[in-house]
Amino acid sequence: MKTIKQITAIVLLLVLSSATHAQNFLEDNGFKWTDKNEFLSVVNSKEEAIELCTELVRHFSNRERPLKVHELSKVPVFWWVTHPVEQSKVLIIYCIKYKDGYDVVLKEIKNESKYLFSVDENNGEIIDFYYTKS
């Protein structure tokens, strides 16, 4: 019984340590918690937004390949990674053109297919953004 309590304590410490590290990373990169239950950082340029999305993906996963970037879209990056602690969740990472800058968003959702939002592109095309559980 003592061993089970020790293992439980170690796992709890690892989870808390991981959550604290993630929180520090987000705060250090200008992210704020919003009323939409997501983390948001506002940057001035598309290049900054893409770089910040790349850093988020690298921080929360082992992905080393470059992200696919849609240069002409109002949403140049839309990606997801498995939640680092809770396997039943995923982290949605994207940047979107807003006013004179870009919003970079980190949103936690259940690992189930879900519609997230739509964007009216400059060419009149409407693009729907979904997370599809694989």
Summary of the structure (lengths in Angstrom):
residues: 134
radius of gyration: 16.8
end to end distance: 38.4
largest distance: 64.3
contacts: 335
relative contact order: 0.15
helix: 31%
strand: 34%
